[in-house]
Amino acid sequence: MSQSPPLPTVFIDGDACPVKSEVYRVAERHGLQTVVVANRFIFTPRDANVRLQVVPAGPDVADDWIADNARAHDIVVTADVPLAARCLAKGVAALGPSGRAFTEANIGAALASRELMSHLREVGEITGGPGAFRPQDRSRFLQQLEHAVVRARRALEAQDGA
């Protein structure tokens, strides 16, 4: 009897993530484990494949937990660019809530842009935050998450067959 290849786990950087319910639906359809990481209680579905990991409050504590626990071919949903870079370095897929897939090709520019915007905020040049979350962001996110799950499953199957 052959064993099923391992499945990717989806990690959600849970504080202020606007697409948690979309992740739950996609993960349920594929039978994936989902871990929501936050520094406070967040409602999660009563599902054996979904769990909440509460971490202590503090800068980057949730990010550190995710980076330490995600493994190659897992998927991380985060708007945090430095966390996305840490994940990519480990072979973990990183996807922003607006559907932006972080890749080796775009993470350097994303980090540089983040630093520039942070500097501009520090000197008082920028007072606004990111734009409003739109329905097309949700749609793009669902498409990109589905693609990420398929890629991760294929990679794990190939790895398991090697």
Residue pairs with C-beta under 8 A, 6 or more apart in sequence:
5 153
5 156
5 157
5 159
5 160
5 161
6 156
6 160
7 30
7 31
7 32
7 33
7 153
7 156
8 32
8 73
8 74
8 75
8 93
8 149
8 152
8 153
8 156
9 32
9 33
9 34
9 35
9 70
9 71
9 74
9 75
10 23
10 26
10 27
10 32
10 33
10 34
10 35
10 74
10 75
10 76
10 77
10 149
11 34
11 35
11 37
11 66
11 69
11 70
11 74
11 75
11 76
11 77
12 20
12 23
12 34
12 35
12 36
12 37
12 76
12 77
12 78
13 37
13 62
13 63
13 66
13 76
13 77
13 78
13 79
13 80
13 83
14 20
14 36
14 37
14 38
14 42
14 52
14 62
15 38
15 39
15 40
15 42
15 62
16 79
17 77
17 78
17 79
17 97
18 97
18 133
18 138
19 77
19 97
19 138
19 141
20 36
20 42
20 44
22 138
22 141
22 142
22 145
23 34
23 77
23 145
24 34
24 44
24 45
24 47
24 50
26 32
26 142
26 145
26 146
26 149
27 33
27 34
27 49
27 50
28 47
28 49
30 149
30 153
31 49
32 49
32 149
33 49
33 50
33 51
34 49
34 50
34 51
35 50
35 51
35 52
35 53
35 69
36 42
36 44
36 50
36 51
36 52
36 53
37 53
37 55
37 62
37 65
37 66
38 52
38 53
38 54
38 55
38 62
39 54
39 55
39 56
39 57
39 58
39 61
39 62
40 54
40 57
41 52
41 54
42 52
44 50
44 51
44 52
53 65
55 61
55 62
55 65
63 78
63 80
63 82
63 83
63 86
66 76
66 78
66 83
66 87
67 83
67 86
67 87
67 90
70 76
70 87
70 90
70 92
71 90
71 91
71 92
72 90
72 91
72 92
72 155
73 91
73 92
73 93
73 152
73 155
73 156
73 159
74 92
74 93
74 152
75 92
75 93
75 94
75 95
75 145
75 148
75 149
75 152
76 83
76 84
76 87
76 92
76 93
76 94
76 95
77 95
77 96
77 97
77 145
78 84
78 87
78 94
78 95
78 96
78 97
79 96
79 97
79 98
81 102
81 107
81 110
81 111
81 114
82 111
82 114
83 94
84 94
84 96
84 102
84 107
84 110
85 94
85 102
85 107
85 110
85 111
87 93
87 94
87 102
88 94
88 102
88 103
88 104
88 107
93 101
93 148
93 151
93 152
94 101
94 102
95 101
95 102
95 141
95 144
95 145
95 148
96 102
96 141
97 133
97 137
97 141
98 133
98 137
98 140
98 141
99 137
99 138
99 139
99 140
99 141
99 142
99 143
99 144
100 144
101 144
101 147
101 148
102 110
117 126
120 126
